[in-house]
Amino acid sequence: MEDLRHLGGDTPRVMVADGSLLVRRLIGDVLRQSLPGVEIVDCASLADATQALAAAPVDLVSTALSLPDGDGLQLARSVRESTGQRYVPVIVVSADAQAHLEARRFTDDVTDHFDKALGHRALAEFIRGYVQPEPIPDAHVLYVEDSRTVALATRRMLEAQQMRVTHVLSAEDALAYLEAYRDGPAAPGADLVLTDVYLKGELSGHDLLRAVRRDFGYGKRQLPVLVMTGDGNHDNQVALLRAGANDLVVKPAEERVLATKALFQLRLSAIRD
């Protein structure tokens, strides 16, 4: 995954837009601890952020959903319209991120979202995953995909981040794998599950997710589950999130987004532990 420090040399520039001075300071402080040398572009409003974008490029934008003179979605649009910044990641930080995700209120200008309830330390890890990605050597991913062609490409993305991948072709195979580790010291047998929704066999990725959460009793931090889906149906996406998916990855998977989401869930699990 490409390191995003391409606009300002070796020093990443991260814009933090929030109407609360206290929140901006807290986020800025944890980012400086997590990313030595980071330059924080502090913005109290949409107007401040727009002016800062016109003055100099940034490597990432973190914005509250609600700003004193607008909202984070307007800021995301401004980023996309700024010369040379069309592909800069824009992260919306909100206590209502999950609700907005389920209601599909986020526009295509938003790269990703973050739930404030996870805390500022977790946010710093999330942002670092985009700005300065760091592999987690030997993190073990149980990957469920029935297309060998898709699996090969996705596996390469994960292995490029030094993850160890166990690939199985069906939900049945994944459940058998997890069952083999269920009562042993190495339970749950993987650090993260990545699964497609539609799989060959009687069981789907949704069935696998339900079994992980209900039958095995593994919580979101004990065994994170990322679901890959090309299904744009709102109700189906909501059902996956409510069934216990940590997050969704839209197919075809973009390497930076997939790696960032996987690494973030792994780091968040470690933080909570």
N, C-alpha and C positions, 0 to 999 in steps of 0.2 A: 504494500500500500504506500502510495506516494506521501512523503512528508510535505505538509502544506506550507512550510516556511519558504515560500518562493517569491513573495512580494516584497519582503523587507530584509532580505539577507538571512543571517542566522538568528535574528531576534523576531520571534513571532509577535504579531500585533493582534490583540483580541479586544473587540469592542464589547463593552458591558453596558447595556441600555436598560435602565430601570428608574422609575420615579422616586424610589427610596434611596437616600444617601447611605443609610445603614446597610441596605442590601448590597449596594454597589461596593461598599468598602469590604464587606464580608467576602463577597465573591472575588474581589480583587486580591484580598489577602491570601485566600486559599489557592488562587491561581499562581501567585508569586511563589508560594511554597512548593507547588506541584510542578511549575514550569519556570525554573530559574532563568532570569533574563527577560521574561515576558514583558511586553509593553502593554499596559492597560489603557484603552481609549474609553474614558469615563463619560457617559452620556446620560443626562437626566431627563431627556425628552426626545421626541421624534425629530424636532427641529435641530437639536444638538447633534443627533446621530447623522442626519442628512448633511449637515455642514461638515462634520468630521469625515464622512465618506467622500465628499467633494475635495477635501484637502489632501487626503492620502489614503492609499489602499490598506485594507486589513486582511488578516488571514482567517478570521472567524468572527461571527457576530452572535452574541448571546443577548436575547431581549426578553423582557417581560411581555406577557400577552397584552397587558393594559399599560399604556403610557399616558402621562398627563395631557398630551395634546394629540393623541392618536392611539395606535395599537401596534403590536409587533408584526402583524401581517402587512401593515403599510410599510413598515421598515424593511421587511423582507422584499417587498416589491421595489423599494428604493435601491436596495443592494443589487438586485438583478438588473436594474436600469443604469447602474453606475458603470462607467467605462472600466473594463478590465476586472470586474468583480462579479461577473455573471455566475461563476461556479464557486464562489466563496460559501462555505457552510453557514447556514443560519439556524440557530437553535432557539426555539421558543421555550422559555422557562415559565411554568405556571402551576399553581396548585390545582388547576382544573385541566391539566394536560390530558389526562385519561378521558375525561368527559368530552373534550374537544376532539380527541382522536376518534372516539366512538361515534360522535356526531358528524365526523368528516368535515369539521370547520376549517381545518388547516388547508391552506392553498398549496399549489405545487411549488411556490417560491420558498416554502419552509423545508429545510433539509431534514430536520429531526425535531423532536420535542423532549422535554425533561420535566419530570414531576418534582416540584419543590419539596414535597414531603420526604424525598430521599436525602435531602441535606446538601449543604454547600461542599462538603468534602467529596461526596459522590459526583456533584456537578463538575468539580475540578477534574476528576478522573475522566468524566465523560468528554469534556472539552479537550483534555490532553489526548484522548483517543483520536480526535480529528486533527489537532495541530501537530502533535509530536507522538505519533503512535509507537508504542513499545510492545513488542511481542511478550507473550507469557509462555515461555518454553515448556513444552510437554503438557500443556493443558489438553485434556482429553475430551474430544467431541464425538458423541454418538450421532451419526448422520444417517437419516432415513430418506432415501430417494430411489425410485424404481427405474429412472432413466440413467443408464450408465454414462451417456454422453454428458448430461447435465451434472451428474455426480463427479465426473472427472474434472470438469472446469471448476466446480465449487470446491472440491477437495484441494485443488491447487491453490485457490485463494486462501483457504484456511492454513494449509501447510506453509504458505509463504510467511505466515505469522508464527511459525514454529509450533503450531498446534498439532497434536496427534489425533488422527481421525480414524474411527472405526465406522466403516460404511456398511449398512445393511439395506436390503431391497424392499422390505415391507414392515408394517407396524407389528405384525406377528413376530418377525425376527427381532425387532427392537425390544418387544416385551419379553421374549425369551432371554435375550441378553441381560436385561435388567433383573429378571427373576433369578438368574444364576448368581448375581451379586447381592441379592436382597438381604440375606441374613448374615452376610460375612463382614469382616472388618473393612473391606474395600467398598462397601455400599456407599452410594448408589451405583458405582461402576463406571461413571463418567462425570465430568465436570459440567457438561452442558449437552442438551439434546437439540439438534437442528433437524427439523422434519418438514417435508412437503405435506400438503393437505391431501391431495388426491393420489392414492397409492394402489397398486395392484394387490389383490387379495380382498378378504372380507372386511378388513378394518382400514379406516382412514387415519390421517394424521390427527384429526379431531378426536377419534377414538383413543389413539395413543396418548394424547394430551390428557384426556379425561382419566385414563388409567393411571398415569403418572401422579396426578393430583389426588384422585380419590382412592384407588385400589392400593397403590404403593404408599400414599400419604406423604409424598415429597413436596415440600413447599417451594415457592419461587426462588428462595435463596439457596435451599439445599440442592436443588437440581433445576437450574434455569432451562426454559424451553423457548426457543425461537422457532416460529412457524413461517415457512416460506410459502407464499401464495401468489398466484396470478389472478385470483378471483377478486374482481373489483366490487363485488356485491357487499354493500354496507352491512346488512344484517349478518352475513356470514363472517365478516371480519369482527364484528362486535361479539358474536358467539364465541369465537376463538379467544378473544381477550377475556371475556367473562368466564370462560372455562379454565383459565389459568395460564394462558400464554404470557410470557414476560414481554414479548414484543413481536411484531410482524416484520418480515422482510419481503418486499414486493419483488416478484419475478418479472423479467430476468434480473438477477441480483447484480447490483453494482458493487464492485469489490470493496471500495472504501466504506460504503454503508454497511455491508455485511460484516467486514472485519471490525469496524468500530462498534457495532451493536454486540457482536460476540465478545469482544474484549471487555466492553463495558459490563456486561452481565457477569463475566468471570471475576472482574475486579470488585464489583458490587457485592457479589457473594462472599468474597474474601473479607471485605470491610464489615459486613454484617456478622460474619463468623467471629 
